[in-house]
Amino acid sequence: MKRIGLTVAYDGSNYCGWQIQDNGRTIQGELNRCLEELLGHPVQTAGASRTDAGVHALGNVAVFDTDSRIPAEKFSYALNQRLPEDIRIQASQEVEPDFHPRFCESEKTYEYRILNRRFPLPTQRLYSYFYHYPLDVERMREASSYFIGRHDFASFCGAGAQVKTTVRLVTGISVQRNDSMVCIQVSGRGFLYHMVRILAGTLLEIGNGVYPPEHMREVLEAGDRSAAGPTAPACGLTLLGIEFLEN
C-alpha cells in the first residue's frame, strides 16, 4: 500500500465546498468518484483545507492510499482525463505513509480579490467581490498590519466553528491595488472558519472610511465576532497554496 499526494486546483463556483456532504456536489466527492473509477476500489481522499462553497483553490493538497501499480506521477494525467473541467490536478507524487496534510505543520496562503470600480465586469463575477464604493488601500494596508503575529482571532471566527482555541499565527499580509482590483493576501499557520472572509469584510469598512485603521486593533482585542465587519462573499477567496514545514 502506498500513499499518493495530489495538488488540486479548482473553480469552486459550482460546488458545495471541499468536504463531502449530502446536499450537493463537492470537490472531495468528485475526486473520490474519479479515483474509484480509475482504480476499481473504494477511495477516501483527505484534504489539507476544507474550503467553503464557492471558494477557489490553486494549490489545495489531498492524499489517498492505494495498492495500484500506476506510477505516482501518472495519477495527475489519469485523473485529469476523468475530472470535470473546473477541477484539475497540478501534480501527483508518492508521499510518506504517515503524511496527512491536515495534521502536518503548514503555512497556507489565501488571496481575497475585490473588484473596486463603478460597474461590475462579467468576466470577474465568479472570482472577485464587486464593491463600488471608493476604497483607500493605504488605510486598509495600515489596518492589516495589526493582524500580523500570534493573536486570539475570536472576533474573526464564524459561528459554528468547533475549535479548541481561536489563537492563530499570521505570518504575512499584504493589500495591493492593480487598476480596479484590490488583492488581500494573507499567510498563516492555520485559519479559523471564515477568518479571511471576515478580515476582508472588516478591511472593506476601514477602506471605505467607516472606521480608522486602528479600529482593527480594537476588533482583535474585543474577542467578539460582533465587533468585526461582515463576512465577505466566498467568490472572492482563493487558496493559493500550502507549504508544509519540517518538524
C-alpha positions in Angstrom: 0.0 0.0 0.0 1.3 3.5 -0.9 0.1 7.0 -0.2 -0.3 9.4 -3.1 -0.3 13.2 -2.7 -2.3 15.4 -5.1 -2.0 19.2 -5.6 -5.5 20.2 -6.6 -6.7 23.4 -8.4 -10.4 24.1 -8.8 -13.1 26.7 -9.5 -15.4 26.3 -6.6 -18.3 28.2 -8.1 -20.4 25.1 -8.8 -19.6 23.1 -5.7 -20.8 23.0 -2.1 -17.2 23.2 -0.9 -14.4 20.7 -0.5 -15.9 18.2 2.0 -18.4 15.5 1.0 -21.9 16.3 2.1 -25.4 15.2 1.4 -26.8 18.3 -0.2 -24.7 18.6 -3.4 -21.5 18.1 -5.4 -18.2 18.7 -3.7 -14.5 18.7 -4.7 -13.7 15.7 -2.5 -16.7 13.8 -3.8 -15.6 14.3 -7.4 -12.0 13.2 -6.6 -13.2 10.1 -4.8 -15.6 9.2 -7.7 -12.9 9.5 -10.3 -10.3 7.6 -8.3 -12.8 4.8 -7.7 -13.5 4.6 -11.5 -9.8 4.6 -12.2 -8.7 2.1 -9.5 -11.8 -0.1 -9.2 -12.0 0.0 -5.4 -13.4 2.5 -2.9 -11.1 5.5 -2.2 -11.4 8.1 0.5 -9.2 11.2 0.0 -8.2 13.5 2.8 -7.6 17.2 2.1 -5.5 19.9 3.8 -8.1 22.6 3.6 -11.9 22.2 3.8 -12.7 25.2 1.6 -16.3 26.5 1.7 -18.9 26.6 -1.0 -17.9 28.9 -3.8 -14.2 29.2 -2.7 -11.5 28.5 -5.2 -8.0 26.9 -5.0 -4.8 26.8 -7.0 -3.0 24.6 -4.6 -5.0 22.5 -2.2 -3.4 19.2 -1.2 -5.1 15.8 -0.8 -3.8 12.3 -0.2 -5.2 8.8 -0.7 -4.0 5.2 -0.3 -3.8 2.5 -3.0 -2.0 -0.7 -3.9 -2.2 0.2 -7.6 0.9 -0.2 -9.7 0.2 3.0 -11.6 3.2 5.3 -11.1 2.5 8.1 -8.7 3.3 10.9 -11.2 0.8 9.4 -13.7 -2.2 9.9 -11.4 -2.4 13.6 -12.4 -2.8 12.7 -16.1 -5.2 9.9 -15.5 -7.4 11.9 -13.2 -7.5 15.0 -15.4 -9.0 12.9 -18.2 -11.9 12.0 -15.9 -12.5 15.0 -13.7 -14.8 17.9 -14.6 -13.1 20.8 -16.4 -13.3 23.0 -13.3 -11.1 20.6 -11.2 -7.5 19.9 -12.3 -4.7 18.0 -10.6 -1.5 20.1 -10.8 0.9 17.4 -9.5 0.9 13.8 -8.1 3.6 12.1 -6.1 4.2 9.4 -3.6 4.4 10.7 0.0 5.3 9.2 3.3 2.8 6.6 4.5 2.0 8.7 7.7 1.8 12.0 5.9 -1.6 13.7 6.5 -2.0 17.2 5.0 -4.4 18.4 7.7 -2.3 17.4 10.7 1.1 18.4 9.5 2.6 21.8 10.4 2.0 24.0 7.4 1.6 27.6 6.2 -1.3 28.4 4.0 -1.7 31.5 1.8 -5.1 32.9 0.8 -6.0 35.7 -1.5 -9.2 37.8 -1.4 -9.9 39.8 -4.6 -12.2 42.9 -4.6 -13.2 44.4 -7.9 -13.4 48.1 -6.9 -14.9 50.2 -9.8 -18.2 51.8 -10.8 -19.7 48.9 -12.7 -19.2 45.1 -12.5 -17.2 43.1 -15.0 -19.0 39.9 -16.1 -15.7 38.1 -16.5 -14.7 38.7 -12.9 -18.0 37.9 -11.3 -17.1 34.4 -10.2 -13.6 35.2 -8.9 -13.9 38.5 -7.1 -16.3 40.5 -4.9 -17.7 43.6 -6.7 -17.6 46.7 -4.4 -18.4 50.0 -6.0 -17.7 52.4 -3.0 -14.3 54.0 -3.1 -11.6 52.2 -1.2 -8.5 53.8 0.4 -5.9 51.0 0.1 -3.4 52.8 2.3 -5.9 52.7 5.2 -6.6 49.1 4.5 -2.8 48.3 4.4 -2.3 50.1 7.7 -5.2 48.3 9.4 -4.0 44.9 8.1 -0.6 45.3 10.0 -2.4 44.7 13.3 -3.2 41.2 12.0 0.5 40.1 11.9 1.6 37.8 14.7 0.1 35.4 17.2 -3.3 36.6 18.4 -6.7 35.4 19.6 -8.8 35.8 16.5 -12.1 35.0 18.2 -13.5 38.2 16.6 -12.7 36.7 13.1 -14.2 33.3 13.7 -17.5 32.4 12.0 -20.4 30.9 14.0 -20.5 27.2 14.3 -16.7 26.6 14.4 -15.6 23.7 16.6 -12.0 24.5 17.7 -10.0 24.1 20.9 -8.5 27.5 20.6 -9.0 30.6 18.5 -5.4 31.6 18.8 -3.6 31.6 15.4 -0.3 32.8 13.9 -0.4 35.1 10.9 3.0 35.3 9.3 2.3 37.8 6.5 -0.3 40.0 4.9 -0.4 42.5 2.0 -3.0 44.7 0.4 -2.3 45.8 -3.1 -4.3 47.6 -5.9 -3.8 46.8 -9.6 -6.0 49.1 -11.6 -9.5 48.3 -10.3 -8.6 45.0 -8.5 -7.7 45.1 -4.8 -6.0 42.0 -3.6 -5.6 41.0 0.1 -3.0 38.2 0.6 -2.6 36.6 4.0 -0.4 33.7 5.1 -0.5 31.9 8.4 -0.1 28.6 10.4 -3.8 27.7 10.2 -7.0 29.7 9.9 -10.4 29.8 11.6 -13.7 29.2 9.9 -14.4 32.3 7.7 -11.4 34.1 9.1 -10.1 35.5 5.9 -13.5 36.5 4.6 -14.3 38.3 7.9 -10.9 40.0 7.7 -11.8 41.2 4.1 -15.2 42.4 5.3 -13.6 44.4 8.1 -10.9 45.9 5.8 -13.7 47.0 3.4 -15.3 49.0 6.2 -12.0 50.6 7.1 -11.1 51.3 3.4 -14.5 52.9 2.9 -13.9 55.3 5.9 -16.4 53.8 8.3 -13.6 53.2 10.8 -10.0 54.4 11.2 -7.2 51.8 10.6 -6.5 51.4 14.4 -10.1 50.0 14.7 -8.5 46.7 13.7 -6.7 46.5 17.0 -9.9 47.2 18.9 -11.7 44.4 17.0 -8.9 41.9 17.8 -8.9 42.9 21.5 -12.7 42.6 21.7 -12.7 38.8 21.1 -16.2 39.0 19.9 -17.5 38.3 16.4 -20.0 41.2 16.5 -17.0 43.6 16.8 -15.7 42.7 13.3 -17.2 43.5 9.9 -19.4 41.3 7.7 -18.3 38.1 6.2 -17.2 38.9 2.6 -18.7 36.6 -0.1 -17.0 33.3 -0.9 -16.4 34.1 -4.6 -13.5 36.5 -3.9 -11.5 33.9 -1.9 -8.8 31.6 -3.4 -6.4 29.2 -1.6 -3.2 30.0 -3.4 -1.0 27.3 -1.9 0.2 25.3 1.1 3.8 25.0 2.3 4.5 22.0 4.6 7.1 22.8 7.3 9.7 20.4 8.5 9.3 19.2 12.1 
